[in-house]
Amino acid sequence: MNDHEPVIVGALRTPVGKRGGRLHKWHPVDLMAETLRQLVERSGVTPADLDDVIIGCVLQWDQQHGNLGRHAVLAAGLPESVPAVTVDRQCGSGQQAVSFAVHGIQAGAYQLAIGGGVESMSQAPLPPSFKPGAPLGSQYSPRELARYQDNPLIPQGVSSELLNTRFGLTRETLDASAVRSHKRATEAIQAGRIKDQLVHLTEDPADPNSPVVAADEGVRANPDPEKMATLKAVFAANGTTTAGNSSQVSDGAAALLIASRAYAKKHGLKPRARFVSTAVAAADPVIQFTAVLDSTRKALKESGLTINDIDLFEVNEAFGGVPLMFQQEFGIPDDRLNVNGGSMAIGHPLGSTGARMLTDLLYELERRGGRYGLQTICEASGTANTTIIERLA
């Protein structure tokens, strides 16, 4: 046994709320703090043993600026001695936060750490790039833009149309994928498959007697394919990307408790899964989404596994074309991909989604008795994260 091998000993996520919906009253710090508090409480670990808390967040301004992770540690009532940091790898921020916790344990620098993420897209003003037809934001420098003057950088929504064209993804296929996402998420909720992974939350953080939020708010129980087909393309006049076959703008948080094998053994914690490999990659920043293929190949190579060894896949549904591209390239059967729905149905609170997906993957592997799970997420400007875990419990 490798004493420095990182294992998951706890994982929780909030229900995902719609922008302006049932979680809109929650300050993002408190949303993350409540997730941390319940994760530590349910695990039974000594909070002062935490070597670090690493939190992903994308829209780091207004309520979400100034190292949100540290504020969440303090708001959670954790000891003042517990450090924290906030990271941004765009949509993969929550997944990257977990990977950094994993790497710290592998290096022997940590024994116990939390990786997670949060985004309140109700509280934080959205950037201009979220509006169709808006120009690129001020984060793009003159030199970067000049490098791509012959093939200009574009917002992600416009890139989704390039992706759909390159991989031959039709409007009908994209819409069918969205309907399937809602149906699978509905089935998972109705069957009680997500209840154990949820943080207990009420709508009003100031009123413990306000209604409990016990399910992902954006999921439609009866998605209407005919209505889906009437939605207008958002980013191109004759395009295929619509509001229906893209991820939802949402609020949510998620966190995973990662321990070394030695710490888990010493403190009687049950290792639920181990990290087989983690990988990041980067590719074309114009089309933006293809790096998930490269990061997955890197993760598989590092693990010594093949795509056929993987029991379950989670591929973020930032836009409907991304998991379809992934499925097409690797030959993934429908019944192993996003089996409980994805971000088109559940929602996509940017900084938290990677940690939410990993939590979902862990619980579903446990439910099914599967062995290996692979999670991958595309990120703005053409980067991607892939993580492979092996169920132990």
C-alpha angles and dihedrals in degrees: 000000000000107000090204095052109122117230133181112246099168141011133180137165135186122242107266115248129204118249105274089010138109097322098040093108092060116100105227091238091055092045089056092040094055090050091052093046095052093042092054093042095051093046094052094221122148104258093214089063092069108115094192144348114215117193130187120216130159109189095057100178138092108003092003101053133092100055099311090195093066092047089051092052090053094043090051091059093242117152115285087236092070110100125211141186136191122223135191123207091146114241090358094055096110092047091047091051089057091047091052090053088049092050092049091055093045089053092050092243093113135037097181128018142154125228121188147118147228141196130178104193087177093060103034117068111245119243120249091253089073089069116082112247094016118136123249115281129256092264089081109089126214091248093050092049091046091054089060100036092121093049103023125215112249139188118276095253091059089045089056089064090053089051093050092050096046094051097038096244112166129208090247092054093048093049092047089053091053092050090050091051092055093045093050093046090049092051091049092052095045092048091052093241096138102039096092093055096051128105111231106248137167123209093246115046089201093054117055088188094060117108117294117242103222104161142034106280101212097059114113113213094204110028111194113222092195092054090045089056092056095059114110123241109258107204105031132031093236095023133132103222114097137166087261098057095042132076121275126247104246154157125242151118137213137180140184127205110222123192136176115251089246094053093046092051094046093050099039096247119156113236105223099182140353129222110249096181144340125201141175127197141174133211141155110353091201098060087029101186108072097081090085086074092053096044090049092052089050093049092048092049092050092048097047089230131124127224088256091061092064116097099190135020129200113192116175114247095216083145124002093246095064100071090037091054090048092048092049094049097047101030096240116180115236092239093062100046124085089334095179096041129267144234095305087068105020098039135242116253091182105224096039103045097087091053091043092053093048090050091050091048093051094050093046093050088052092048094050098036090239122160111209129034129184125201126186135174133188120226136202117274093028108295130124144187129216127186129184120197133184119215113235105172 
